Amino acid sequence: IYALFVAGIGYLVYGATQTNFELVEENYYEKELAFQNQINWTKNAIDRKMKIDVHAVGSKIQISVLSEDSSNVFTSASVWFYNAMDKSKDQHLELGKAVAGHWMVDGNLPQGHFEVKVRWNNTQNDTFFAITEFIKR
């Protein structure tokens, strides 16, 4: 019984040392300190009734900012595609000026389930929005 117990504990220790733990963000502590800005940016989007839409259009990915205010001029955006299962599939893209509230991104994302985070700038202030599910097929 003692030998089985020791063998079981040894197996658990071996399994724990072979597990690969990856962080979503490398500098998560610094980013956590700046999280209040993200909360404010998200509040800006909610207050102005803005939403984000991400979908595949042929071989490209279209990112659209939907807003009731047609006077918004989007000057730039940053988009992050996070894959929870494989960090090597993560991508961060800087986008230029939007055309009619839309950005087109090359569809070179690998297949998988992604969390999409978009931060865009317009003439009034910065705004942040996250979509918890986007599946590239």
N, C-alpha and C positions, 0 to 999 in steps of 0.2 A: 504494500500500500504506500509506504514511504517512497519507494522508487518511482511509482506511478505519479505521485504528487510532485516529486522533484522533476521528473520528465515533463509533466504538464506545465509547470512553472517555466522550465527551460524553453519549451515550445512557445509560450506566450511572450517571453522576453525576446526570443529570436524573431517572432512575427512583428513585434513592436519596433524592433530596430530596422526591419526591412521595409517598413511603410514609408512612402514618400509624402511628406507634408509640404504643400506649396501654399504660399500666401497669395491672395488676389492682388494685393498691392505690396510693393517692396517697402515703401516708406509709410506704412500705415499709421504710425504714431503722429507724424507731422501732418498727414492728411486728416487724421481725426481731429487735431487741433483746429484745422481750417474748416471743419464740418459746418460751423455756424453760417459761413458764407453760402454753402450749398443749401442749407435750410432757407435762408433768405431768398436765394435765387428760385427755389421751388415755390416759395410763397408768391413770388412775382408772377410765376406762370399760372398759379391757381387763381390769384386775384384778377388777372387779366383774361381768365378763361381760355388759356392756351393749352393745346394738346399736341402730342407728337404722334406721327404715324410712320412706321417703318415696314416696308414690304418689298419683295423682290419683283422687279420688272425686267423680264428677260434675263440677261446676264448681269444686270446692274441692280443695285439696291437704292431705292428712293426713300429719302428721309424728308418728311413734310412737317411743317409747323402749321397747325390749324388754329386760327384765331378769329374771333368775331371782329376784331379791329383791323380793317384793311389798310390802315396807315402805317403798319409796322414795316420797317425796312431792316432786314436781317443782314448785318455786315459780315459776320463770320460765325463759325461754329466748330466745336470739337465733338467728336463722337468716339465712344469707346465701345467695343464689342468684347464682352467677357464670356468665356466658355468655362463653366464651373468644373468640368471634368478634365480639361487639358489646357494648361496655361499657355502652351506653345501656339494655340489657336487664337489667343487674344490679339486684338488690333486696336490701335489708336490712330485716328485720322484727323488732320486739320482741314477744314473745309473753308472755301472762300465765300464770297457773297452769294446769297441765295437768289435763285431765279423764281419769282412769284411764290416765295416761301418754300421752295423745294431745293434739295441738294441731291445730286446723283453720284453714287459711289460705285467704283468698279466692284463687280461681284466676285472678287477673288477670295471671299471668305470660304473656309472649308465647310463641309457639311456639319451640322450640329445645332445644339440649343445654345442660344446666346442671351445674355442680359445686355441691353443696350442703354447707354447713358449718353445724353446729348446736352451740351451746354452751348447756348447760342447767345450772341450779342445782337442787340438792335439799337436803334437810335435813342432809346430811353434808358435801358439798363440790362444787366446780365440776367439770364434766366437758365434754369437747369431743370431737366426732366429725365426720368428713368422709366424704361419699359422693362418689366421683369421677364418678359418672354418674347423671343423672336427665334423662329426656327428656320434655318436656311436649308432648303432641300434641293 
